[in-house]
Amino acid sequence: MDIARLKLYHYPSTRSARVKWLLHELLGDDFDVEVVSLYDGVQYQADYLRKNPNHAVPTLEITLASGETMHMIESGAMISLLADAFPDKGLAPPAGEFSAARADYLQMLHFGASWMDMMLWQIRIHTHILPEEERDARTVTRYEKKFADEVEPQLLTRLESSDNICGDTFTAADCVMGHNVAWARRYGLCTARTFRQYLSRLSKRPAFISAFADAHEFTLEVPDGRPVKEHFTG
Ligand SMILES: N[C@@H](CCC(=O)N[C@@H](CS)C(=O)NCC(=O)O)C(=O)O
């Protein structure tokens, strides 16, 4: 089955930026983007919930050559699928056969999209999104410590010996990891020089520049009175 067209539902700097970055790497600007105004609560409207019952971005709408459309709702799965769907771009070690490089790549992609992501999300929602009375400072402290003590050393070991998270070659796993490192830095983590140098290398990529051109529209704090505050479920 061939992909006829891709459309990304996106909000600046959030997890959809990982996918937008990879789409720019793979397709230049030849895909569609619709901004979902998260702080206005558009993700909770019935039309959007039909596409993504988790009321979140990213949602990737895939139109097949048959005209049929389907939706993907997990950024890690999107990154994995898209990198494999365009093998000529060389952003993932080949699928379909065992290789140590493939195993390592998948491991880092999923480490970024699930394990690290879980900690960053807890820090974010308990610092900036949940209502004040539901925020738990102990949760923030716990995950800041776990991230600094357990995650950062693993990443540093890799980035001190190679330019990218899986070695000398940039892969789609760097779209997850680069986004996560930038996210972590907004919360006072990943401050070591090695992380700054990693982001500096990544940020010179034309696809990165396109993906994050709208980053100034993102604010960490959800301004008071914005509709998302009434709906947010964590
Ligand atoms: N596991 C999902 C998480 C997606 C997610 O939680 N996205 C956030 C933005 S980073 C969102 O849209 N939240 C809106 C809400 O829950 O109201 C993924 O990686 O795609």
The ligand as an SDF file (V2000), in Angstrom:
LIG
                    3D

 20 19  0  0  0  0  0  0  0  0999 V2000
    2.4350    9.3660   23.8720 N   0  0  0  0  0  0  0  0  0  0  0  0
    1.9310   10.4310   23.0390 C   0  0  0  0  0  0  0  0  0  0  0  0
    1.7330   11.6490   23.9220 C   0  0  0  0  0  0  0  0  0  0  0  0
    1.1290   12.8440   23.1710 C   0  0  0  0  0  0  0  0  0  0  0  0
    0.8330   14.0290   24.0980 C   0  0  0  0  0  0  0  0  0  0  0  0
    0.5600   13.8730   25.3070 O   0  0  0  0  0  0  0  0  0  0  0  0
    0.8630   15.2480   23.5480 N   0  0  0  0  0  0  0  0  0  0  0  0
    0.6220   16.4560   24.3340 C   0  0  0  0  0  0  0  0  0  0  0  0
    1.5310   17.5700   23.8390 C   0  0  0  0  0  0  0  0  0  0  0  0
    3.2390   17.2080   23.9880 S   0  0  0  0  0  0  0  0  0  0  0  0
   -0.8020   16.9320   24.1070 C   0  0  0  0  0  0  0  0  0  0  0  0
   -1.1940   17.1360   22.9760 O   0  0  0  0  0  0  0  0  0  0  0  0
   -1.5660   17.1450   25.1860 N   0  0  0  0  0  0  0  0  0  0  0  0
   -2.8530   17.7730   25.0930 C   0  0  0  0  0  0  0  0  0  0  0  0
   -3.8380   17.3420   26.1420 C   0  0  0  0  0  0  0  0  0  0  0  0
   -3.7260   16.2320   26.6910 O   0  0  0  0  0  0  0  0  0  0  0  0
   -4.7340   18.1290   26.3800 O   0  0  0  0  0  0  0  0  0  0  0  0
    2.9110   10.6990   21.8830 C   0  0  0  0  0  0  0  0  0  0  0  0
    4.1340   10.6010   22.1070 O   0  0  0  0  0  0  0  0  0  0  0  0
    2.4730   10.9570   20.7610 O   0  0  0  0  0  0  0  0  0  0  0  0
  1  2  1  0
  2  3  1  0
  2 18  1  0
  3  4  1  0
  4  5  1  0
  5  6  2  0
  5  7  1  0
  7  8  1  0
  8  9  1  0
  8 11  1  0
  9 10  1  0
 11 12  2  0
 11 13  1  0
 13 14  1  0
 14 15  1  0
 15 16  2  0
 15 17  1  0
 18 19  2  0
 18 20  1  0
M  END
$$$$
